[in-house]
Amino acid sequence: MPHRQPDPTGTDPEPGEIPGIMPVPGVIPTGMSRVLLLNATFEPLAVVTAKRAVVLMLTGKAECVEATTGGVFHSENLTIPAPSVMRLSRYVRVPYRRSVPMTRAGVLRRDGRRCAYCGRRADTIDHVVPRSRGGAHTWDNCVAACKGCNSKKADRMLVELGWSLDVVPRPPSRTAGGVLVLAVEPLPAWEPWLGAAA
């Protein structure tokens, strides 16, 4: 097993950190920057940290498709643009997922954080058919709702209140882009790739 030279500063790098390469202070917040990772076929795969993205580029496993404006990583003799979107060099087979798992955050993102009943900003979810009346905890029965509407509706049916839904709730698309949009808040630079996958 090869021996590693000790770090002159006396501290070992954290896992995933690249010794000798540091982000420019104030440009890329450490651990906060997100990068959209595309498969070799330009299908969205995952969202990775900027550090992981640089490691993939340095090892030749990925290439930068779109860089952040003004963001760079510097080392003693190397400058790397901070990626916003990157693509793997080789195709990675992704197992088929029958359905997208339902989460509160996913419902809020699917509905654009707008209340399905009044259109104001939503901060919770509501079961269209209340669970106390046999409603399921599924994509088809959950909508984003503001606290006022959720409280007013309580465990009543929409017909009892004279309310209706403008949009019928549905499960999100099974495409990789649909899953990613529900997992994280997308950056504007990602839209061309997420829109093509939907």
N, C-alpha and C positions, 0 to 999 in steps of 0.2 A: 504494500500500500504506500503510495507516495506521501511524503511528508509535506505539510504546508508551512510556508514561511510565517513566522509570527508577525502579527500586525504591529507596526512601529508605535501606534497610539496606545497599544496595550488593551484594546477592546476588540472582541470578535464581532464580526458583522452579524446582524440578525438573519434568520433564514429568509432567502429570497432577495437579500440585499446584495448589491454588486460592489465589492471592495474597490475603492479608487474612483468610482463614478458617483457623483453627487448631483442632485437637481439644483438648478440655480435658485437661490433663496428667493421666496416670494413669487416665483413663477409657477412652480408645481408643488402644491402642498404634499408633503410626504404622506403616503398612505391614503390620500384623499382623491387623487386623480384616477379616473376610470377610462379604460380603453375598450372599444368594441373590437372583439376578435372574430374575424371571418374565416370560414373554411376556405380551402383552395378554390372552391367553386363560387366564392363570394356570398355564401349563405351565412347569416349571423349564427355564431356558435355560443359565445359567452362574453361576459364582461370581466376584464382582468385589471389589476392595478398597474400603474405606470411602471413600477419596478419590475413586475413580471413581464410586461411588454418589452422592456429593454433587454431583459435576459433572453427572451425569445428571439429578439433581433440579433443580439451578439452571438448567439449559438447557431444562427442561420436557419432557425426553424420558422421564422416569420419575417415579413417585410412590411414597412410602413406604407399604407395606402394614402392616409391623410394625416398631416401633422397638426398639432395645436398651434395657434398663432403666437409666435414669439417664445414658445417653450422649448428649452433644450436641456440636455444632460451633458455635463462636462467631466472629463478626466484630464490627466496630465497631457495626454497627446491625442485625445479623441473627443469629438463633439457629435452628439446624436440628437436629432430632432425628437421632441417628445411627441409620440404618436397619439392620435385621437381615434383612428381606425387603422387596424392592421390585418394582414391576411397570412394564413399559414402557408408554408411552402409546399406541404404535402397534404393530400386529402385525408380527413379523419372521418371514419364511419360513425354516425350518430345513431344509437338505438332508437327505434320508433317508440314513442310514448302515446299510449291510447288516449289519455286525456290530460289536460292541464290541471294540476291540483288547485282547488279553490282556496283562496286566502282573502282576508279582509282587505289587505293592501291591493290585491289583484282586482277585486270588485271596484274599489275606489278608482283605480287607474283605468279599468275598462270603461267606466262611466264618466271619465274625465273630471272626477271629483265634484260632480254636479248632482244635486238632489233629484231623484227621478220623479218626485211629486211636485216640487215648486221651482226647481231650477237654481236655487241658491247653492252656496258652497256646502258640500257634504263633508261630514267628519265621522260618519259611522255607516253601518250597513243595516238594511231592514229586510226581513223575510216577507215577500209579497203575500204568500199564504202563511200565516203565523205558524210557528212550530207547535204551539198549543192546539192547533186545529189540523195537525197532520202534515204541515208543510215541511218539505225537505230542505236540508242545508246544502243546496246545490247552486251552480251558476244560473240555472233557469229560474230559481226562486229568490235570488238575492239581488238587491239593488243598492246603490249608494243613496244615503238619505242624510238630511240635516237633523240635528237633535230635536228641533221643534216638530217637524213632520213625523219623525220616529216616535216621539212621545205622544203626539196627537193620535197617531194610528194605533199604537199599542198592540193589542192582540185582535184587532178587528180586520175584516175583509175590506177590500177596496170598494165593493158594491155597497156595503153598509155606510160608508162615508161619502159616497158619490164621487169618488176619485177614480182616475184612470191613468194608465201608463202611456206615454207617447212612444216609447221604444220598448219592445218585448226583450227581456233579458235573455241572453244566450251565452253559451260557453265561448271563450275566445278561440281564435284560430289555432290550429295545431302546428302551424309552421314555426320554425325556429324564431322568426321575428316576433310572432305573437307571444311566445313564451318569454322572450327577453323583455319585451315592453312591460309585461306584468311583473317581472322580477326586479327591475330597476327603473328609475325615472330616466328616459332616454335624453341624450344631449342633442341639440339641434344638428350638429355635424353628422349624426348617425342616420338621420331621416332618409337619405337616398337608399341606404342599404336595408333599413328596416321596412321601408315602403315596398321595395322590390320583393321582399320575402313574404309579405302579407298576402 
